[in-house]
Amino acid sequence: VTHLSKGPTTSLNMAAILTAHPDIAFVWGGNKKTYFFKGNSYWRYNEFKGAVDENYPKSIAVWGKELPN
């Protein structure tokens, strides 16, 4: 996931936080976007744009108790 250090991800310090040791990451089949979780925050990464979607990171609390399998 070395390409995460490009573009807007640098301003979020996402590259340093996530590429070293994310807690979990997965691609959700519903929208084909990659979700990175670290601590109480998550980021939605758009592979087609090569950037984190706007308004991220967000709190994992928005997922409630249900995360995709």
Stockholm file with secondary structure:
# STOCKHOLM 1.0

chainA/1-69         VTHLSKGPTTSLNMAAILTAHPDIAFVWGGNKKTYFFKGNSYWRYNEFKGAVDENYPKSIAVWGKELPN
#=GR chainA/1-69 SS CGGGGSGGGTTTTHHHHHTTCCSEEEEETTTTEEEEEETTEEEEEETTTTEECTTCCEEGGGGTTCCCC
#=GC SS_cons        CGGGGSGGGTTTTHHHHHTTCCSEEEEETTTTEEEEEETTEEEEEETTTTEECTTCCEEGGGGTTCCCC
//
